[in-house]
C-alpha cells in the first residue's frame, strides 16, 4: 500500500463497510493483507457527511478511471459492495484488492498496492461519477 494517508469516507459507507468485516464473506477472506489494510484505514478515516465529501474522492458507487503506471493500461470501474460486483461489466468489489486500494483516495493519487500477482502501482486518473457530487446518496 502507499504511504499511510487518511482516507475520506461517508458515515454510511463507513458503517456498511464495518459490518462487512463481520459477514461470512469477509470472515472467509479475513486473513488477506489487503483486507487488514482496509480495516486499518477505516479505523483512521476522516468520516464526513455526504455533502461534505470533496468531489474528487473515490466513494462507494463512484466510477473511476485508473491507469497502471507500468503498462499505461487505463481501466474504468465502478466501486461497489460485494453483492453488486461483476468485473465483466466493470463493477469492482470494494473487497477486491484494487477496490480496497482506491476507496477514499483522490483523483491524481498514486497508489501502490499488493495484489495476488505482486506489487502494482496505479494512478487514479479521474473520478468520472461520484454519488455525493451529484447529491445522490446510495
C-alpha positions as CSV (number, residue, x, y, z in Angstrom):
1,X,0.0,0.0,0.0
2,X,1.1,3.6,-0.4
3,X,2.3,5.7,2.4
4,X,-0.3,5.8,5.2
5,X,-2.7,8.6,4.4
6,X,-6.1,9.3,5.8
7,X,-8.9,8.2,3.5
8,X,-12.1,10.1,3.3
9,X,-15.4,8.2,3.6
10,X,-19.1,8.9,4.4
11,X,-20.5,7.8,7.7
12,X,-23.0,5.5,5.9
13,X,-20.2,3.8,3.9
14,X,-18.0,3.5,7.0
15,X,-20.8,1.8,8.9
16,X,-21.6,-0.5,6.0
17,X,-18.0,-1.5,5.5
18,X,-17.5,-2.1,9.2
19,X,-20.5,-4.5,9.1
20,X,-19.0,-6.3,6.0
21,X,-16.0,-7.3,8.2
22,X,-18.4,-9.4,10.2
23,X,-20.0,-11.0,7.2
24,X,-19.4,-14.6,6.2
25,X,-17.6,-13.4,3.0
26,X,-15.2,-11.2,4.8
27,X,-14.5,-13.8,7.5
28,X,-13.7,-16.3,4.8
29,X,-11.1,-13.9,3.4
30,X,-10.3,-12.0,6.5
31,X,-6.6,-13.1,6.6
32,X,-5.8,-11.3,3.4
33,X,-3.4,-8.5,4.0
34,X,-5.3,-6.0,1.8
35,X,-8.4,-6.5,3.9
36,X,-6.4,-5.9,7.0
37,X,-5.0,-2.8,5.5
38,X,-8.5,-1.6,4.6
39,X,-9.6,-2.2,8.2
40,X,-6.7,-0.1,9.5
41,X,-7.6,2.7,7.0
42,X,-11.2,2.6,8.1
43,X,-10.1,3.0,11.7
44,X,-8.2,6.2,10.9
45,X,-10.6,7.5,8.2
46,X,-11.9,11.0,8.0
47,X,-15.6,10.4,8.3
48,X,-17.8,13.1,6.7
49,X,-21.4,13.7,5.9
50,X,-22.1,13.0,2.2
51,X,-22.5,16.7,1.3
52,X,-19.0,17.4,2.8
53,X,-17.2,14.9,0.6
54,X,-14.8,16.6,-1.8
55,X,-15.9,16.0,-5.5
56,X,-12.6,14.2,-6.4
57,X,-12.7,11.5,-3.7
58,X,-13.5,7.9,-4.6
59,X,-16.5,6.8,-2.6
60,X,-18.7,3.8,-2.9
61,X,-20.6,3.7,-6.2
62,X,-18.1,6.1,-7.8
63,X,-17.0,5.4,-11.3
64,X,-13.2,5.9,-11.7
65,X,-10.5,5.7,-14.4
66,X,-7.3,4.2,-13.1
67,X,-4.0,3.8,-15.0
68,X,-1.5,1.1,-14.4
69,X,1.8,3.1,-14.0
70,X,3.9,0.3,-15.5
71,X,1.8,-0.8,-18.5
72,X,-0.1,2.5,-19.0
73,X,-3.3,0.5,-19.3
74,X,-6.4,2.5,-18.5
75,X,-9.4,0.9,-16.9
76,X,-12.8,2.2,-15.8
77,X,-14.5,0.7,-12.7
78,X,-17.5,1.4,-10.6
79,X,-16.7,0.7,-6.9
80,X,-19.5,-1.4,-5.4
81,X,-20.3,-3.6,-2.5
82,X,-19.6,-7.4,-3.0
83,X,-23.2,-8.3,-3.7
84,X,-23.2,-5.9,-6.7
85,X,-19.8,-6.9,-8.1
86,X,-19.4,-8.0,-11.7
87,X,-16.0,-7.3,-13.1
88,X,-17.2,-8.3,-16.6
89,X,-19.2,-5.1,-16.6
90,X,-16.7,-3.0,-14.7
91,X,-18.3,-3.3,-11.2
92,X,-15.4,-3.7,-8.9
93,X,-15.9,-5.1,-5.3
94,X,-14.6,-2.9,-2.5
95,X,-13.3,-6.2,-1.0
96,X,-11.2,-6.9,-4.1
97,X,-7.5,-5.8,-3.7
98,X,-7.8,-2.9,-6.1
99,X,-11.2,-1.9,-4.7
100,X,-9.7,-1.7,-1.2
101,X,-6.8,0.3,-2.6
102,X,-8.8,3.2,-4.2
103,X,-11.6,3.7,-1.6
104,X,-11.3,7.1,0.0
105,X,-8.4,8.3,-2.2
106,X,-8.5,11.2,-4.6
107,X,-8.2,11.9,-8.3
108,X,-4.5,12.2,-9.1
109,X,-3.3,10.0,-6.2
110,X,-0.6,7.4,-7.0
111,X,-1.5,4.2,-5.2
112,X,0.8,1.2,-4.6
113,X,-1.0,-2.0,-3.6
114,X,-0.2,-5.6,-3.2
115,X,-2.3,-7.7,-5.5
116,X,-2.2,-11.5,-5.9
117,X,0.3,-11.2,-8.8
118,X,2.6,-8.8,-6.9
119,X,3.0,-5.1,-6.2
120,X,1.2,-2.8,-8.6
121,X,1.2,0.9,-8.9
122,X,-1.5,3.0,-10.5
123,X,-2.8,6.5,-10.6
124,X,-6.4,7.5,-10.1
125,X,-6.8,9.4,-13.3
126,X,-10.4,10.6,-13.0
127,X,-13.4,10.3,-10.8
128,X,-16.0,10.2,-13.6
129,X,-19.0,9.9,-11.3
130,X,-19.4,10.3,-7.6
131,X,-22.8,10.0,-6.0
132,X,-22.1,12.6,-3.4
133,X,-21.1,15.1,-6.0
134,X,-24.5,14.8,-7.7
135,X,-26.5,14.7,-4.5
136,X,-27.4,11.1,-5.0
137,X,-26.6,9.2,-1.8
138,X,-26.8,5.5,-2.4
